[in-house]
Amino acid sequence: MAGGPLEGVRVVDLTSVVVGPLCTQVLADHGAEVVKVESAAGDLVRVMNGKSVTSGMGAKFLHLNRNKRSIVLDLKQPAGYEAMRKLIARADVLIWNNRPQSMARMRLSYDDVRAINPRIIYCGMFGFGQDGRYRDKPAYDTIIQGTGGMAALHHMVSGEPRFVPMVVADKVVGLIAVQMIAMALFRRERGGEGCSIDIPMFENLVKFVLEEHMYLKTFEPPLGPTGDPRILDASNRPIPTRDGYISMSANTDKQAFAFFDAIGRPELKFDPRFCSVPARFAHVKEYFQVRMDALKAKTTAEWLEIFDRCDVPAMPYHTLDSLMEDPHLREVGFFQLKDHPTEGKLRVMRLPNKWSSGVRQDWSPPPKLGQHSVEILREIGCSDAEIEAMITAKATLDGRLDKR
């Protein structure tokens, strides 16, 4: 048994790329038994992330699919669909991230699935809520960032719309799905009922963006424009020092006044532009300019020592490469080396959060395509003859590493 708070929860994972696999990996990392159902082509992200040691095992796939088992099923074939029905019958959760119309065509709508298993938690992640005009549109992370207002934040700062250079919409929605599934499982424990959960990417990212940036249009009538000016100021970024950059923030009066003392400008504590939180907010450009002007005088290391002594929140600015050498991350054992049976040694990240009640103890490597097809088909009651017939008909794929 895996251990962890979700031990014993069975998940059928019909997801691909990032939003769904991130969700199911969090569930798997916390003890759920996750069966990743793939087509013969496999999850697109297997081949979407540059070089790999072996085909179909790209870096992004490896970081999103540990602790899962992979089965290949052709759901258009009767044997493949019947195997899927058997997986659903024994599952607690079914998760998918394509358009609802596709699920209906595959005979896997909520009505189809709850006829097989009335207690199942049926969780769908897709582009847009099904009551609006965008309901049928496909969606990827960049599409959602662009139409959800996130790229416009860069436009407001720099004059040019840009995407955040990571799949932030997918990750936000994937984590929201984890929360919703956990709540649904808790509700089922109380009342015994399954349910369907719709998780549209567009609406979730719009909420994520506008919680800060609806700003003065929160009020009716509006008290001013959208966009939090403190966050959108062009100087709200890592601050240049004499030899690099530093990440520094002084928000409370205590922090700001300590900062003024640290830079040798104690008189600013009494300046009406900077003497309180509302005053600094109203004069954010001037406040940020004080920071920019002052920190050029010393090195990053010198400022870090001063700010630590004064209790001003500050940390070194990291590149992606220097981040992987961070001493704190080394001390907490954040990066670990694991052996993969085909990919060699992998650098992986441990779970950031700790449970006093215990976490998943084992680690199973991200699977090759169809690696567990035969094993899973046997578990759901298929005979060896039936499995061989499915392999011959290409209703499944035997991707075992050792086929003896």
N, C-alpha and C positions, 0 to 999 in steps of 0.2 A: 504494500500500500504506500501511496506517495506521502501521506501526511499533509498537514496544512488545513486551513479553515474550510476549504471546499472539497476536502477528501470525500469521495463517494458520489460527487456530482458528475453526471455524464453529459458531455457536450458534443453535439454533432455540428461541425464547423464547415459551412458551405461558403466561406469567404475567401477573398484573394487580395493581393497587393498589400495595402497598409491598414486601412481603417478597421477591417474585420480581424485580420491576423493579430494586430496589436491587442484588440479586445480579448480574443481567445487565448493569447499568450499570457495575459495577466491572470485569466481564470486558471490556465494550466499551471502557471508558476505558484499558484496558491492551492494546488492539490487536485483540481478538476481533471477528470479523464477526458481529453479532447481528441476526437477522431476528425482529422482533416480530410474532407472528401474533395478529390481533385478530378478534373477531366484528364484524358490521356495527354493533353498538351501541358498540364500542370499549371500551378499558380504563376501568373505573368511575372511576378517579382523574382521568381527563380532565375530569370535570364535578363533582368532589367537593371542590373547594378554593376556593370563592368566585369573585370576579370574574376575568375573563380578557379579553384584547384581542379574541380571537375564540373562538367556541364550541369546546369540547373541548380547550382548551389551558390548563388551570388551572396555577397556580404549582407545586403539588406534582408534577404530571405532568412539567413542564418540568425540574425538578430530578432526576428519576429516569429519564429516557429519552433523554438525549443519546447521540450516537454509535450510534444504532440505525436500522434501516429498518423501516417498517411495511407489512405486507401484510394485507389482509382476506381471510379464507377462511371459507366456510360449510362446515364439516366434515360436515354432514348430507347435502350434495349430493355425488354421485359425483365431479364435477370438482374440487370443493374438497378432498375427501379424497385424491384422486389427486395433487393438487398438494402436499399435505402429505407424502405418501409420498415424493415426489421431493425435497422439502426434507430429510427425514430421511435419505434415501439418501446425501446429500452432506455431512451434518453430522458434527461431532465430539461435540456435546453437545445433548441435549434437556432443557429445564428447564420444570417445570410446578408450579403451586401451587393445585390444587384437590383434591378428594377422590379417592383411588385408584379408587373405584367409577365416578366420572365418566370417568376415563381409559379404563377398561375398556369403558364404554358407547360411547365414541367410537372404539373399536378402536385405542387407543393405549396399551394396557398394555405392560409391559416385554417380554413374550413377543411381542406384535404388532410392537413397534419393533425388537427385535433380529433378528426374522426379515427385516426390511428391511435392517438395518445392524448386523452383529454387533459392530462395534468402537465403537458409540456409548456415551457416558456418559449414562445416563438418570437424571436427578436430580429427585426429587419432594419438595416442601415441602407439608406438610399439618398439620392440627391435632394429631392424636394417633397414637401408635404403633399398628400394626395388629394387635397381639397382645392388646390389652386391650379392656375394655368400652366405652371412649369412641371406638372406631375410626371409627364412622360419623358422629360429631358434626361440624358445621361449626365454624369458628373464625375469629375476628378478634382483633386485637391486644388489645382490652380484655378479651375473654373469657379469653385466655391470661394476661394480667396478673392478673385476678381469681382464676382457678382455679390459677394457678401460684405463688401466694404473694407476688407483688410488691405488690399492693394492701394486703396484710396488714402489710407493713413500715410503711406510713403509719399504719395502725391502731395499731401498737405505739408509735409516736412521739406521735401526736396524739389518739388515741382515736377516730379516724374513718378507715375504709378509703377510700383514694383511688387512682386510677390515676396513674401518672407521666404528665404532660401532653405526651407525645410517643409516637410509635409504636415504643417501645423493644423490645417483643418481636419485632415484624416485622424491625426493623433488626438485632438480635442474630442472629436465625435466618438472615436474608439473608446476613450476613457469614460465618456458619458454613458456609452452602452454598458460598460462594466457596472457602473452605478445602478443603472436601470435593471439589469439582470439580477444583481444582488438584492435589490428591493423586491423584485418579483419573486425570487426564491424565498425571501423572508415572508412575504404575503402568503405564498402557497403553504409554507409551514404552519401558518396560523389558520388558514381557511381551506386548504386542500385543493384550491383551484389553480389551473394554469391560466395563461393570458397571452395576448399578442401585444408586442411593443413596437411602435413605429418610431424610428429615429432618423429624421431628415437632416442632412448635413447643412443645407442652406439656413434653415431657421435656427439651428443650434449655433452656427458661426455668427449670424446676425446678432443673436443675443449676446454672444461672447464679446463682440466688438462694441455694441452699443451700451453695454453696462457702464463703460467709462465715457464713451464718446457721444451718446445722446445729449449729454451735458445740459445746456440750458434749454434745449427743446424738450426736456423732461416735463417742463411746466406748460400748462395750457391756460392762457396764451403763453408762447415762448418768452423767456427772459433774455434770450440771446441765441447765438448760433450753436451748431453741433461742434464737437471736437474739444477735448480737454487740453487747454493751451499749455499746461505744464508738461504733459507727456509729448505733445506734438512740437514743442520748441526744438529748433535745429541743434541747439546746444545740449539737449538731453541725450547725451551719449558718453562713452568713455572719454575721460578728460586727459588731454596731453600733459605729460610731465616733461622734465628735462631729457629723459632718456626713453620714454615710451608712453604708456597710458595707465590710468588707474580708474577703477570703478568706485565712485564715492557718492553717497547720498546723505544729506543732513536735513531731515524733515521737521522734527520737533524743535521747539525753541531751545531746549537744552543742547541738542546736537548742533543746531545752527550757531548758537553762541560759542560753543566749544570750537567749532570750525573757525569762526572769526578770530578767536584767541590764537588758534594754531597758525593762522596765516599772518599774524601780527597786525590785525585790523580790528581791535576790540571796540573801536568807536562805532562800528557797524551795528553793534547790538542796540544802539540807541537811534539809529537812522530810521525815520518813519517808514521807509520802503522795506526794511528788513527786520523790524523789531517784533513781529508776530507771524504766525502761520498765515493768516489772511493777507497780511501785508506782503509777504514774500510771494504768495500766489499771485497777487495783483501785479507784482513787479518781477515776474519770473524771468524775463529776458535779462534784466539788470542783475538779478541774483546769480543766474547761470554765468553771466559775463564775469562777475567777481571770481567765481570758481575757475573759469578758464584762464583768467589773467594771473591768478595767484599760483596755480599749481605748476606753471612752467618753470618756477624758480628752483625746484629741487627734483631729485630723482624719484622714481616710483618707490624704491626701497626706503628712502628717507621719509617720504610722506606716509608710508604705511606704518613706520615706527612711531611717527608723531601722532597719527590718528589713532593708533592702538592705545597710546598713552592717554589721549584725550577722550577716548570712547566715542569717536566719530566713525560711523559705519563706512568701511572702505575695504576693498579687496583688490588683488592684482587683476589686471586684464589678461585674459587667456586667449591665445589662438587655439584651434582644434588640436594642434600637435602639442603645445605646452600644457593644455588641459589634461592630456593623457599622462603627463609627468607630474601632476600636482601632488605635493607631499601629503596633503590631508587625505586625498583619495587613496594614496598608497598606504597610509596608516590604517584606514578603515577597511582595507582589502577590497576596494571597489572593483578593480579589474582582476580577473582571474584567468588562468590558462586552463582550457579543457581539451581533452583529446576527442577528436571526431573520427569515426572509423574510416572515412574516405577523405576528409578535408584536412587531416593532420591536426596541429595545435590551433585552437581558436582563442582569441582574446574576447572574453565575455564580461558583461557587467552583472554584478550580484544585485539581488533585490535591495533597493534602498531602505525599505521599511522593515521594522522588526516586530515580531509577535511574541509576547510573553508565553502564549499558549502553544507556540511551535509553528514551524513553517514546513514547506515541502522539503523533504530530505534528499530525494534523489535528483539527478539531472539527466535527462535523456536528450541526446543530440538532435538537432533539426533533421527531419527525415528526408531520405531520398524519395523521389516520386514513386508512390505505390509500395513503399518499403514494407508496410504492414498489411497489405491487401489480404494475403492468404490468412494471416493470423486473425484478423478481424472477421473475415468471412466465416472462419471456423467457429469463432466465439458466438456468432449470431445463428449458428445451426446449419450452415451449409456443409454438405458432404464434400469429400475430396473430389469425387466425380463431378459434382456440380461446379466446384471451383475450377477444375480443369476445363470444363465446357465453357465457362465464362472467360477464361484466359484465351482459349482458342477463338472465341467469338469476339474478342477484344472488348468485352463488357467490363473487364477489369484488367489490371496490369500487375504482374508478379515482379515487384521491384526489390525483393529480398536481397540483402548483401551476400548472404550465404544460403544458397539454394539446395544444399545437400539434404 
